[in-house]
Amino acid sequence: MKNLQMFCLTLEPNHLNFIKELNYTPVGLGEKKFSKDFLTDKTGENISKKNSNYGEYTFHYWLWKNYLNQLNSEWIGFGQYRKFWTIENHEGKDLNINKISPIVLKKIPSNFDDCDVILGNPFYVNQRKTSKFFKKGLSLIFKNPSLLFNKNLRNLKFHFDLMHGENNLKKAINLLDKENKLDFENYMENNFYFHPHNMFICKSKKLLKNYYEIIFPWLEKCESIFGFKDLKGYDLTRIYGFLAERFLSYWFTKNAKYKTMNITFYDINNDLK
């Protein structure tokens, strides 16, 4: 059994050679045509038509329904063509495509053996510049001007309302089962950070299956509220992916022993134009 199978998700067919050189599994999403060397979300049982709204989760759905039992690595990971797992923090460093390969994660170190899942380092929402609030959420500020001055009021719930529509989170949470409804609501109201980008590395196929069995029925229920055709702008068009991103942080930190790891940003399109 190999140590890690990392799925690298991309929208660009010309990323194939680079992804294979990393010894990652190439996953092609979106409307472009991908070769047979890619896994895609368009075969078997799938929801590929929802990709513009679900983002990475159309592949997770495909994996759940068609491929999960075939996985035989110790760890199962998910990355992207411009976000890479790295042991060291490379923020602010001068990177290019030739410098990416030596630094990205190829094997899970032994000091992670005592955890079930690896999440990205926390993203703190209460440290955003107040100018962002004026651009996105004047109505929220008018209702509670203290938000401008008190960082302790800027919890995950406030941030979601700010970015993705006031009360949309509450509407979605109301569709969860009783246990997750209460706990997820508390998580969003009492935390100031989440683990971003819908990226994680999971040790157990069973744990991954359990997650999928909760997240997908919930997102499908949310479609009855938000639909698809009236979602305008990136922050609403991708609302299902953003809901999943917050729920992922909550669910894995509640149900598994976890550690965190760096996620390094570098868009390989800068070099593969």
TAKASUL-V218001 format. One record per run of one state. SS is the DSSP state (alpha for helix, beta for strand, coil for the rest). FROM is the first residue (numbers start at 0). LEN is the number of residues. Records with the same first field share a line. If there is no record, write none. Layout:
SS->FROM-LEN, FROM-LEN
This chain:
coil->0-3, 10-2, 21-3, 28-10, 40-7, 54-2, 70-4, 80-2, 86-10, 104-5, 112-4, 120-1, 127-2, 136-1, 143-1, 148-2, 153-2, 164-3, 173-4, 190-2, 195-4, 202-2, 226-7, 237-1, 255-2, 265-2, 270-3
beta->3-7, 24-4, 38-2, 74-6, 82-4, 103-1, 116-4, 121-3, 192-3, 199-3, 257-8
alpha->12-9, 47-7, 56-14, 96-7, 109-3, 124-3, 129-7, 137-6, 144-4, 150-3, 155-9, 167-6, 177-13, 204-22, 233-4, 238-17, 267-3
